[in-house]
Amino acid sequence: RKIDKPEHPRNALVSDIGRLEAEYTAASMLDNISEAKINQFLRGITENMESLSREALKDFLTNVIGQVSLDPATHVCQINYRIGINLGGKVASPRGFEPLLPG
């Protein structure tokens, strides 16, 4: 029991470390996205959109577009989209227990 008691906070810390590493990896990937890469991606999408079935196109747009807002006064449309980043199922590498020191 004495060993199991500190194991719960340790597991929570290991889980937090894994989550933070995944967030850091995702943020690093976003830092590498340039306007040229986005334009290349969008050109690829537009070239392939016509070949998609109506249902596949709906599914695709549903996954890419987060929100669309239209200002009725100015007729300005804003499209917020999502960029999915595949982390490849990476998880935190096993390490020894290293206590977090206040920084």
C-alpha positions in Angstrom: 0.0 0.0 0.0 2.8 2.4 0.8 4.2 1.9 -2.7 0.7 2.2 -4.4 0.0 5.5 -2.6 2.6 7.6 -4.4 2.1 5.7 -7.6 -1.2 7.6 -8.5 0.4 11.1 -8.5 3.4 9.7 -10.4 1.1 8.2 -13.0 -0.7 11.5 -13.3 2.6 13.3 -13.8 3.7 10.8 -16.5 0.3 11.3 -18.2 0.8 15.1 -18.1 4.3 14.8 -19.5 3.0 12.7 -22.4 0.2 15.2 -23.1 2.6 18.2 -22.9 5.1 16.4 -25.2 2.4 15.8 -27.8 1.2 19.4 -27.5 4.8 20.6 -28.0 5.3 18.4 -31.0 2.0 19.7 -32.6 3.1 23.3 -31.9 6.5 22.6 -33.4 4.8 21.2 -36.5 2.6 24.3 -36.8 5.7 26.5 -36.6 7.0 24.9 -39.7 3.9 25.6 -41.8 4.6 28.4 -44.3 2.3 30.3 -46.6 3.9 28.5 -49.5 3.1 25.1 -48.0 -0.5 26.1 -47.3 -0.9 27.3 -50.9 0.6 24.0 -52.2 -1.9 22.1 -50.0 -4.8 24.2 -51.2 -3.8 23.7 -54.9 -3.7 19.9 -54.3 -7.2 20.0 -52.7 -8.7 22.0 -55.5 -7.2 19.7 -58.1 -8.7 16.7 -56.5 -12.1 18.1 -55.4 -13.8 17.5 -58.7 -13.0 13.8 -58.5 -14.7 13.4 -55.1 -18.2 12.2 -54.7 -20.7 14.5 -53.2 -20.7 12.6 -49.9 -16.9 12.4 -49.8 -16.7 16.2 -50.4 -19.2 16.9 -47.6 -17.2 14.7 -45.2 -14.0 16.4 -46.2 -15.4 19.9 -45.8 -17.0 19.0 -42.4 -13.6 17.8 -41.2 -11.6 20.8 -42.5 -14.0 23.7 -41.7 -14.5 24.6 -38.1 -16.8 27.6 -38.4 -18.2 29.9 -41.0 -19.5 33.4 -40.0 -21.1 36.0 -42.3 -21.5 39.6 -41.2 -25.0 40.5 -42.6 -24.2 44.2 -42.7 -20.9 44.1 -44.6 -21.3 40.6 -46.2 -17.8 39.7 -45.0 -17.4 36.0 -44.7 -14.8 34.4 -42.4 -14.0 30.7 -42.5 -12.1 29.2 -39.6 -10.5 25.9 -40.6 -8.8 23.1 -38.7 -5.5 21.7 -39.5 -5.1 18.1 -38.5 -1.7 17.0 -37.4 -1.0 13.3 -37.4 1.4 12.6 -34.5 1.7 9.0 -35.6 0.5 7.6 -32.3 3.6 8.8 -30.6 3.5 8.5 -26.8 6.0 9.6 -24.2 9.1 7.5 -24.0 9.5 5.5 -20.8 11.8 7.2 -18.4 12.8 7.0 -14.8 10.8 9.1 -12.4 12.2 12.6 -12.4 10.5 14.9 -9.9 9.5 18.3 -11.3 11.3 21.1 -9.7 9.7 24.5 -9.4 11.1 26.8 -12.0 
